[in-house]
């Protein structure tokens, strides 16, 4: 049955994930309606939020006029035998034209409210706002008031975390070990050569010792599993040997907090109930990891996320969160980093991190509960000011956390008022022999066009090569040689780039580049070996190419169309822009302009 539904032309908008009856039913309703026909249906709330229903939302936006989206929880047991927390939606639409805006109401408990919807209850949500807030999934946020809409628009002044940018740091997340599939690696007691396995329940905000570990993993076995079949272990630094940002993947909108995150110490592995950062191109350094953790721990970000999620903090929700990506050159950066570091660095495993941000060591960490409460209030207020919120908006955000103690919320609001008049300075940093002065990094270069690429040669350090230059070399190698084991691929790409030997740094950079090539759809895994997925640009699905084109553009700066086409080609590993690529790219630009995801000004375009 599953194969039939996936191949049937009448169910062409089922998207990713498992076949689901409510998804099939919704598409069938659209297909059966005549022009001007009206449909009303009661279905699970995943229709407006889940990534797997993105294509259905696009169908409804483009081919129908949505006349109502009324969401209610089953708190009053409207449906017997169904969990009280389960959410349903009454969806109504007319098969005519397309949707520019639609009335919506969320988190209702009484179906009698339908009598007053949408005239007296609910609010209007524009499709343009949905596209701006969730460009990759078109998920509809659960706004409950016009204030929610205004706050979302204010926070959108900053780029989404999933947007890859060349001018600052980026975030990529992964799951390291699956708690079921990899359970044969887990030991129930510590021992020589074993490292702890971290789970989501072990962390809280600024606290990586919230609970004790249940399992340990043999380091050698774990390295072999991480590197995969054919992966060569030459002692390279892997992610578990670095400080990482991590967040719980199991959550709930009715919990005290929805986003729970912390900095994960070095020398630990993580189960899939934790999503952890990956070190890749434009990777986070120690200071930026602490900064990211401070922002993601804030009430502002938590408030934004709990309007999207249900019980799973999926990566795509995190990637669609707008976050200020400050670096140490910004005067607002270090005041946040130093306070967050004092909350994080309270135990010996964080001594290196403490020194990296300018403290003498973990002994300068804040362990007194009153001092920790003060620092957290300062951080929450600083992040709220960073987003440019008003006092009324911040008060509204705090009011959406009913399980947080009132004195905690009052302290954050009072600190917000104080900082509005007198911004807090950075905490003093150590300069004596016991610590080192924090290094202030210069801002990464902002690129508005793609500069000419130097011809690779053995004298050019691998770190100075453009990432897209390596992508082109990867495509060239696999077009000529076919499937390769990972270590063979690294050597072949190194030779293509002009390196006769592959030292540790070259291997580390090229290994990361191969993983990036998989994410971009250039390569795929086949029985443990890597292979070229598609030889020409015409072989890719159009929607996938749209996302890659936007990623290739980077930030929201204006770019000449011809330069944008060349950047897209190299992003996908094509060294030259032939007729097929140019025609495809121009078609993508036109489509993205129609969808409102690109803006045009003469011969220039930019992301919206």
HELIX and SHEET records of a PDB file:
HELIX    1   1 UNK A    2  UNK A    7  1                                   6    
HELIX    2   2 UNK A    9  UNK A   11  5                                   3    
HELIX    3   3 UNK A   21  UNK A   32  1                                  12    
HELIX    4   4 UNK A   46  UNK A   49  1                                   4    
HELIX    5   5 UNK A   51  UNK A   53  5                                   3    
HELIX    6   6 UNK A   54  UNK A   63  1                                  10    
HELIX    7   7 UNK A  111  UNK A  116  5                                   6    
HELIX    8   8 UNK A  127  UNK A  133  1                                   7    
HELIX    9   9 UNK A  146  UNK A  155  1                                  10    
HELIX   10  10 UNK A  183  UNK A  185  5                                   3    
HELIX   11  11 UNK A  200  UNK A  202  5                                   3    
HELIX   12  12 UNK A  219  UNK A  227  1                                   9    
HELIX   13  13 UNK A  239  UNK A  241  5                                   3    
HELIX   14  14 UNK A  286  UNK A  296  1                                  11    
HELIX   15  15 UNK A  299  UNK A  305  1                                   7    
HELIX   16  16 UNK A  315  UNK A  319  1                                   5    
HELIX   17  17 UNK A  333  UNK A  344  1                                  12    
HELIX   18  18 UNK A  348  UNK A  350  5                                   3    
HELIX   19  19 UNK A  351  UNK A  356  1                                   6    
HELIX   20  20 UNK A  362  UNK A  364  5                                   3    
HELIX   21  21 UNK A  369  UNK A  386  1                                  18    
HELIX   22  22 UNK A  391  UNK A  399  1                                   9    
HELIX   23  23 UNK A  406  UNK A  421  1                                  16    
HELIX   24  24 UNK A  462  UNK A  464  5                                   3    
HELIX   25  25 UNK A  467  UNK A  481  1                                  15    
HELIX   26  26 UNK A  486  UNK A  496  1                                  11    
HELIX   27  27 UNK A  504  UNK A  519  1                                  16    
HELIX   28  28 UNK A  537  UNK A  539  5                                   3    
HELIX   29  29 UNK A  542  UNK A  553  1                                  12    
HELIX   30  30 UNK A  561  UNK A  571  1                                  11    
HELIX   31  31 UNK A  579  UNK A  594  1                                  16    
SHEET    1   A 5 UNK A  38  UNK A  44  0                                        
SHEET    2   A 5 UNK A  87  UNK A  94 -1                                        
SHEET    3   A 5 UNK A  65  UNK A  73 -1                                        
SHEET    4   A 5 UNK A 101  UNK A 108  1                                        
SHEET    5   A 5 UNK A 123  UNK A 126 -1                                        
SHEET    1   B 4 UNK A 173  UNK A 174  0                                        
SHEET    2   B 4 UNK A 274  UNK A 277 -1                                        
SHEET    3   B 4 UNK A 244  UNK A 248 -1                                        
SHEET    4   B 4 UNK A 261  UNK A 264 -1                                        
SHEET    1   C 4 UNK A 186  UNK A 187  0                                        
SHEET    2   C 4 UNK A 215  UNK A 218 -1                                        
SHEET    3   C 4 UNK A 194  UNK A 198 -1                                        
SHEET    4   C 4 UNK A 269  UNK A 270  1                                        
SHEET    1   D 2 UNK A 523  UNK A 526  0                                        
SHEET    2   D 2 UNK A 529  UNK A 532 -1                                        
SHEET    1   E 3 UNK A 559  UNK A 560  0                                        
SHEET    2   E 3 UNK A 604  UNK A 607 -1                                        
SHEET    3   E 3 UNK A 598  UNK A 601 -1                                        
END                                                                             
